[in-house]
Protein backbone atom coordinates (compact mmCIF):
# COMPACT_ATOMS: atom_id res chain seq x y z
CA UNK A 1 0.00 0.00 0.00
CA UNK A 2 1.13 3.53 -0.78
CA UNK A 3 -0.27 6.54 1.04
CA UNK A 4 -0.28 10.14 -0.11
CA UNK A 5 -0.13 12.21 3.05
CA UNK A 6 0.55 15.73 4.27
CA UNK A 7 2.89 16.20 7.22
CA UNK A 8 2.24 18.67 10.01
CA UNK A 9 4.27 21.41 11.63
CA UNK A 10 6.02 20.88 14.98
CA UNK A 11 3.43 22.82 17.01
CA UNK A 12 0.61 20.65 15.65
CA UNK A 13 2.66 17.49 16.20
CA UNK A 14 3.14 18.44 19.85
CA UNK A 15 -0.62 18.88 20.32
CA UNK A 16 -1.37 15.56 18.64
CA UNK A 17 1.35 13.87 20.68
CA UNK A 18 -0.37 15.10 23.86
CA UNK A 19 -3.65 13.54 22.69
CA UNK A 20 -1.88 10.37 21.64
CA UNK A 21 -0.33 10.03 25.14
CA UNK A 22 -3.79 10.41 26.72
CA UNK A 23 -5.15 7.65 24.49
CA UNK A 24 -2.12 5.46 25.21
CA UNK A 25 -2.62 5.92 28.96
CA UNK A 26 -6.22 4.70 28.73
CA UNK A 27 -5.78 1.95 26.13
CA UNK A 28 -2.19 0.88 26.90
CA UNK A 29 -1.26 0.93 23.23
CA UNK A 30 0.63 3.27 20.92
CA UNK A 31 0.89 1.82 17.42
CA UNK A 32 2.09 5.03 15.79
CA UNK A 33 4.96 5.60 18.19
CA UNK A 34 5.92 1.92 18.34
CA UNK A 35 6.19 1.85 14.52
CA UNK A 36 7.82 5.30 14.24
CA UNK A 37 4.95 6.73 12.18
CA UNK A 38 4.77 10.53 12.32
CA UNK A 39 1.43 12.26 12.52
CA UNK A 40 0.14 12.98 9.03
CA UNK A 41 -3.05 13.85 7.20
CA UNK A 42 -3.87 10.88 5.01
CA UNK A 43 -5.28 12.05 1.68
CA UNK A 44 -5.50 8.83 -0.35
CA UNK A 45 -4.17 5.28 -0.47
CA UNK A 46 -3.15 3.25 -3.51
CA UNK A 47 -2.45 -0.46 -3.82
CA UNK A 48 0.18 -0.06 -6.56
CA UNK A 49 2.04 2.81 -8.21
CA UNK A 50 4.76 3.40 -10.80
CA UNK A 51 7.14 4.93 -8.29
CA UNK A 52 9.27 7.15 -10.54
CA UNK A 53 6.29 8.50 -12.50
CA UNK A 54 4.25 8.97 -9.32
CA UNK A 55 7.01 11.00 -7.64
CA UNK A 56 7.38 13.21 -10.74
CA UNK A 57 3.61 13.80 -10.84
CA UNK A 58 3.52 14.55 -7.09
CA UNK A 59 6.41 17.02 -7.37
CA UNK A 60 4.61 18.85 -10.19
CA UNK A 61 1.33 18.88 -8.26
CA UNK A 62 2.79 20.15 -4.99
CA UNK A 63 5.38 22.63 -6.27
CA UNK A 64 2.75 25.37 -6.35
CA UNK A 65 1.11 24.52 -3.01
CA UNK A 66 1.90 26.49 0.12
CA UNK A 67 1.38 25.88 3.81
CA UNK A 68 -2.24 25.98 4.86
CA UNK A 69 -3.98 26.21 8.21
CA UNK A 70 -6.35 23.39 9.09
CA UNK A 71 -8.74 23.09 12.01
CA UNK A 72 -9.34 19.73 13.64
CA UNK A 73 -12.69 19.67 15.37
CA UNK A 74 -13.90 16.07 15.53
CA UNK A 75 -12.76 12.71 16.79
CA UNK A 76 -13.77 9.61 14.87
CA UNK A 77 -13.20 5.88 14.67
CA UNK A 78 -12.66 3.45 11.79
CA UNK A 79 -13.42 -0.25 12.33
CA UNK A 80 -13.24 -0.15 16.16
CA UNK A 81 -9.48 0.30 16.25
CA UNK A 82 -8.36 3.49 14.52
CA UNK A 83 -9.05 6.74 16.36
CA UNK A 84 -8.57 9.80 14.21
CA UNK A 85 -8.93 13.56 14.19
CA UNK A 86 -11.03 15.01 11.43
CA UNK A 87 -10.15 18.39 9.90
CA UNK A 88 -12.78 20.86 8.80
CA UNK A 89 -13.38 20.03 5.15
CA UNK A 90 -12.57 23.44 3.69
CA UNK A 91 -11.97 24.74 0.17
CA UNK A 92 -8.22 24.02 0.37
CA UNK A 93 -8.80 20.32 1.18
CA UNK A 94 -11.58 20.05 -1.38
CA UNK A 95 -9.45 21.48 -4.19
CA UNK A 96 -6.40 19.46 -3.14
CA UNK A 97 -8.34 16.20 -3.14
CA UNK A 98 -9.84 16.99 -6.55
CA UNK A 99 -6.36 17.74 -7.96
CA UNK A 100 -4.95 14.55 -6.47
CA UNK A 101 -7.83 12.47 -7.81
CA UNK A 102 -7.40 13.92 -11.31
CA UNK A 103 -3.61 13.53 -11.25
CA UNK A 104 -3.43 10.00 -9.84
CA UNK A 105 -6.69 8.42 -11.00
CA UNK A 106 -4.76 5.80 -12.99
CA UNK A 107 -3.50 4.26 -9.73
CA UNK A 108 -6.91 3.74 -8.13
CA UNK A 109 -7.99 0.12 -8.46
CA UNK A 110 -11.58 -0.77 -9.31
CA UNK A 111 -12.14 -2.08 -5.77
CA UNK A 112 -11.03 1.29 -4.37
CA UNK A 113 -13.10 3.52 -6.66
CA UNK A 114 -16.00 4.03 -4.25
CA UNK A 115 -13.77 4.77 -1.25
CA UNK A 116 -11.42 7.22 -2.90
CA UNK A 117 -13.71 9.33 -5.03
CA UNK A 118 -13.80 13.03 -4.20
CA UNK A 119 -16.44 13.77 -1.54
CA UNK A 120 -16.30 10.15 -0.30
CA UNK A 121 -12.82 9.87 1.17
CA UNK A 122 -12.30 11.02 4.76
CA UNK A 123 -9.01 12.94 5.13
CA UNK A 124 -7.86 12.22 8.70
CA UNK A 125 -4.98 12.16 11.17
CA UNK A 126 -4.77 8.86 13.05
CA UNK A 127 -3.92 9.16 16.74
CA UNK A 128 -4.35 5.47 17.54
CA UNK A 129 -4.36 2.42 15.37
Wavefront OBJ file of the C-alpha trace (Angstrom):
o trace
v 0.000 0.000 0.000
v 1.128 3.527 -0.779
v -0.273 6.543 1.039
v -0.278 10.138 -0.110
v -0.126 12.211 3.045
v 0.552 15.731 4.268
v 2.885 16.201 7.219
v 2.243 18.668 10.007
v 4.271 21.413 11.632
v 6.017 20.881 14.985
v 3.433 22.824 17.008
v 0.612 20.653 15.653
v 2.662 17.492 16.195
v 3.135 18.438 19.855
v -0.619 18.876 20.323
v -1.369 15.556 18.641
v 1.346 13.871 20.682
v -0.365 15.102 23.857
v -3.651 13.541 22.695
v -1.879 10.366 21.642
v -0.331 10.026 25.137
v -3.788 10.406 26.716
v -5.155 7.648 24.486
v -2.122 5.456 25.209
v -2.616 5.916 28.957
v -6.218 4.700 28.731
v -5.779 1.950 26.129
v -2.187 0.883 26.898
v -1.263 0.930 23.233
v 0.634 3.273 20.922
v 0.885 1.819 17.422
v 2.094 5.028 15.793
v 4.964 5.599 18.187
v 5.922 1.921 18.335
v 6.191 1.849 14.522
v 7.820 5.303 14.242
v 4.949 6.726 12.177
v 4.772 10.528 12.318
v 1.426 12.264 12.516
v 0.141 12.981 9.026
v -3.047 13.851 7.205
v -3.873 10.882 5.010
v -5.284 12.049 1.685
v -5.501 8.833 -0.353
v -4.167 5.276 -0.469
v -3.145 3.253 -3.514
v -2.446 -0.457 -3.825
v 0.176 -0.064 -6.561
v 2.036 2.809 -8.211
v 4.757 3.400 -10.795
v 7.136 4.932 -8.286
v 9.270 7.145 -10.544
v 6.286 8.502 -12.503
v 4.249 8.966 -9.322
v 7.009 10.997 -7.642
v 7.378 13.207 -10.743
v 3.614 13.803 -10.837
v 3.522 14.550 -7.092
v 6.405 17.017 -7.373
v 4.610 18.854 -10.188
v 1.333 18.884 -8.261
v 2.788 20.148 -4.994
v 5.385 22.625 -6.267
v 2.745 25.369 -6.355
v 1.107 24.523 -3.007
v 1.901 26.491 0.123
v 1.379 25.883 3.813
v -2.238 25.980 4.861
v -3.977 26.210 8.210
v -6.353 23.391 9.085
v -8.743 23.094 12.005
v -9.336 19.727 13.642
v -12.689 19.667 15.373
v -13.903 16.070 15.526
v -12.759 12.708 16.794
v -13.774 9.611 14.866
v -13.205 5.875 14.672
v -12.659 3.445 11.789
v -13.418 -0.253 12.334
v -13.237 -0.153 16.159
v -9.481 0.303 16.247
v -8.365 3.493 14.524
v -9.047 6.738 16.357
v -8.571 9.797 14.205
v -8.928 13.557 14.187
v -11.026 15.014 11.433
v -10.148 18.386 9.902
v -12.779 20.855 8.801
v -13.382 20.027 5.151
v -12.569 23.442 3.686
v -11.965 24.739 0.166
v -8.219 24.019 0.368
v -8.802 20.320 1.184
v -11.577 20.051 -1.377
v -9.445 21.485 -4.190
v -6.400 19.461 -3.139
v -8.337 16.195 -3.142
v -9.844 16.995 -6.548
v -6.363 17.739 -7.964
v -4.951 14.546 -6.468
v -7.831 12.468 -7.809
v -7.401 13.915 -11.307
v -3.611 13.530 -11.249
v -3.434 10.003 -9.835
v -6.691 8.416 -11.002
v -4.756 5.797 -12.994
v -3.502 4.261 -9.726
v -6.910 3.741 -8.130
v -7.989 0.120 -8.461
v -11.579 -0.765 -9.309
v -12.138 -2.081 -5.771
v -11.034 1.289 -4.366
v -13.096 3.523 -6.660
v -15.997 4.030 -4.247
v -13.772 4.772 -1.246
v -11.416 7.223 -2.905
v -13.715 9.334 -5.025
v -13.798 13.031 -4.196
v -16.442 13.766 -1.537
v -16.301 10.149 -0.304
v -12.823 9.874 1.175
v -12.301 11.025 4.758
v -9.014 12.942 5.131
v -7.863 12.220 8.702
v -4.981 12.159 11.172
v -4.768 8.864 13.049
v -3.916 9.162 16.736
v -4.346 5.473 17.538
v -4.363 2.422 15.370
l 1 2 3 4 5 6 7 8 9 10 11 12 13 14 15 16 17 18 19 20 21 22 23 24 25 26 27 28 29 30 31 32 33 34 35 36 37 38 39 40 41 42 43 44 45 46 47 48 49 50 51 52 53 54 55 56 57 58 59 60 61 62 63 64 65 66 67 68 69 70 71 72 73 74 75 76 77 78 79 80 81 82 83 84 85 86 87 88 89 90 91 92 93 94 95 96 97 98 99 100 101 102 103 104 105 106 107 108 109 110 111 112 113 114 115 116 117 118 119 120 121 122 123 124 125 126 127 128 129
